[in-house]
Structure formats: C-alpha cells, structure tokens
C-alpha cells in the first residue's frame, strides 16, 4: 500500500507533467506571450489554484521546462570525457537520441513560438564543454577556443533544427557522424 506522501508525490509529478505538456501543446500554435494560465489549465483539466501552487505563471512554467532539459543535457555532458574523437561522436549520437526521444518538446521550444533564450541556453552548455576540450587538446587560447566553439555550435544547432524540421530523416548516428565531420573537416569533408 502506498504511503500518503508517496501518493501526493506521484500526484504532484503527474500535475506538473500535464501542465508542461499542455503549455508545449499550445506553444505549437502561438508564442508564450499570447498564452494564458486559463488556457493551460483548460487543456490540462486542472484547476487554476492548483496551477498556482506549482508555478507563478506561464513564463515560470516555461522556464522550469527549459531548466529541466538544460539540466538533463548538462548532467549528461558532465558524465563524459571529450578527449577522444570517438567518444565525442558517441556523445553527439546520444544527445541526438535524447532530442529524438523528446522531439515534440524540443521542436516546439526551438520553433518560432519558442523562447529564444532556450536555444541560447543550449548553445552555452555545448560551447562551455567544447571550449574546455579544445583548449586542453589543441592548446588554444581562450579567445580562439570561444570563437571556434561559437562557430561550430551555431552550425550544429541549426543543422539539428533542420533535421527536426525534416522529420528526422536521418538516424541520430548518421547525424552525429555528419555533424562531427562538418565540425572537424569543414568543406574539406566533401573533397
């Protein structure tokens, strides 16, 4: 038999999950600035007072969704070493698998109705990990490492957005290889 606290905890998790899914669903149609708490609650079939026990407003809910995804990615990247190119390729593949599993949410957050700071947040995470790796491996100074990682991450994010928009027409592994080759060889990849 479940304890009362476990039952409440499951209920809390369910409520938050439904509210998150409801917001993302509405964001497929319009930006968060045009969404009301009332709309979110109607779709979630949850009372507004329940909403306010969890979140301050729709922006707070969106921020929590973005924080959760960024934290997942950050933890994942922290658990891997990027010294070896093969491992970097595997890490890219796993990240793309994470994106594929969460396609609906990631696609919405990166869309025209999404929050531009989400894309920036993801780019900052990737850039920080790349800078540390490239500086150590290639003995780059901080400025060169920053510019190189900005260039690479910006390109990779846009390739991933295009991949998502094309209904993930390549496997995560194929995309990881492609992005890695573009990053490591640039235009020489096509020769």
N, C-alpha and C positions, 0 to 999 in steps of 0.2 A: 504494500500500500504506500502511496506517495505521501510524503510529509507536506504540510500546508505550505512551507517555504519553497519546496521544490515545485509544487503546483503553481504558486504565484510566479516563480521564476520562469517557468515554461509559458505562462500566460503573458508575462512581460515580453519575452522573446518573440512570441507569436504576434503580439500587438505591434511591436517595433518592425518586425518583418513585413507585416501587411501595410503599415504606413509607408515604409520605404518603397515597396512595390507599387503602391498607389501613386506616390509622387512621381516615380520614374515613368509610370504609365501615362500620366497627364503631361509630363515633360516631352513625350513623343509628339504632342500636339502643339504645345506652347511653352514659352520660357517661364521660369520660376517666378518672375516678377508679375506675371499675369495669373498666377495660381493662388487660390485662397485655401486657408485651412479647412473651410467648409467643404470645398470640392474634394480635398484629400480624404476627409472623414466620410463623405458620402460613398466614395469608391471603396474605401476600406471597411465600410459598415461599422464604424467606430464613433463613439460619442466625442464631441469636441473637448469636453472636460478631460477625457482620457488622453486625447492628443496632448493637451497642455500639461499633463503630468509627466510626459516624456520629452517634449520639445517646446521651445519658446514660440516658434513659428515655422513656416515652410522653409525659410533660409537656414534655420538651425537644423532642421531635418536633413536638408541637402548637404550641409556642412558635415553632419555626422556620417552620412553615406560616403562622402568623399574621403573623410578621415579614415574610415574603416578600410576602404580599398587601398588607400595610400599606406596605411599601417600593414596590411597584408603583404603588399608588394615590398615594402621596406624590410619587413621581417624575413621575407623570402630571400631578398638580395643579401641581407646580412649573414645568412646561413651558408653562403657560397663564397668561394675564393675565385677571383677573376684572373689569376696569374696565367693560367694555361688557356690558350685559344679554344681548345676543345671544350673545356668546362664553360667558357663564356658562351659558346654555341649552345650547349645544353641548357644553360641558364636562360638564354633567349627563347629557346624552344619551350621551356616550362612556363615562362611568362606569357608567351603566345597561347599556350594551352589554358592558362588562367583566364586570359582575355576571351578565348573561345568559349569557355565554360560560363563566363559572365557577359557574354556578347550583348545581350539586350541592355543591361545596365551600363556597360562601358560605352556602347554605341550611343546611347542617349546622352550620357554625360559629356561625350566628345562632340556631340552634334551642335547645330546652330542654336538649339534651345538649351544646351548645357551651360554650365558655368565656366567661363574661360580660365578661371583660376584653377580648375581641376586639371586641365591639360598642363598648365604651368607647374602645378604641384608634382605631377608625374614626371615631367621633364627635369625638374630639380632633383628628384630622387635618383633618376637614372644618371644624370650628369654628375652628381656627387660621387657615385660609385665608379663611374668611368674615369673621372679626374684622378681619384686615388690610385686606380690601377695603372693608368697611362703614365702618371708621374713616376711611379715606382719602377715600372718595367722599362719605359723608354727614356727615363731620366729627363723628362720635360720640365721646364719651369712652370710655375702656376698659371701664368698668362696664356702660354701656348696650350697647355692642357685644358684650360677653361674654354678657349675658342674652339679647339678641336672637338671637345665633347659637346659644345653647343651645336656645332655644325652637324655632327653625327646624330645626336639625339633628336634634333629637329627633323632631320630627314627620316629617321626611323619612325618617329611618331606619325608623320604624315603618310609614310608607307603603310603603317598599321591601320590608320584611319581609312585609307583607300582599300586595304584588304577587307576590313569590316564592311565597308560600303558595297564591296563586290561579293558579299555573302560568303566571305572566307573561302574563295575559290581555290586556294592552295592550302595544304595542310600546315599546321604550326611548324613542323620540322622543315618543310620546304621554305616557308617564310623566314625562319631563323637562319637557314643557310644563305638565302638571298640577301637578307639584311647584313649578315656578317661579311659576306663577300663585297657588298657595296661599301661597307664601312672600312674594310681592310684594303681593298684594291681600287675603289672608285671606278673611274672609266676604264682602267686597265683590265677590269674584270671581263670586259667584252672583247678584248683582243685575243 
